[in-house]
């Protein structure tokens, strides 16, 4: 996974710059998080730095950033909050997942 991440890092840097330079007002950066696949320690180590970087770059350009958070997110709510995104769209609450709608609102 580390080799793959390093191989595509240049692409993501270029894509981030292109999106930042675009006239888009909102950008979806990241998605389909699920705490069984993108479990919290992995998310924090591998995904969070990129989400924070994208959030900083895009917010400096006046853009809104969202992530598609439609998986099981109960175990990810704290790291998603640290991601510097503006909108967690497509959340999937209980009974389809463990997190209730109230837990999402409080998070």
Buried (B, 14 or more C-beta within 10 A) or exposed (E): EEEEEEEEEEEBEEEBEEBBEEEEEEBBBBBEBBBEEBBBEBBBEEBBEBBBBBBEBBBEEEBBBBBBBBBBBBBBBEBBEBBBBBBBBBBBBEEEBEBEEEBBEEB
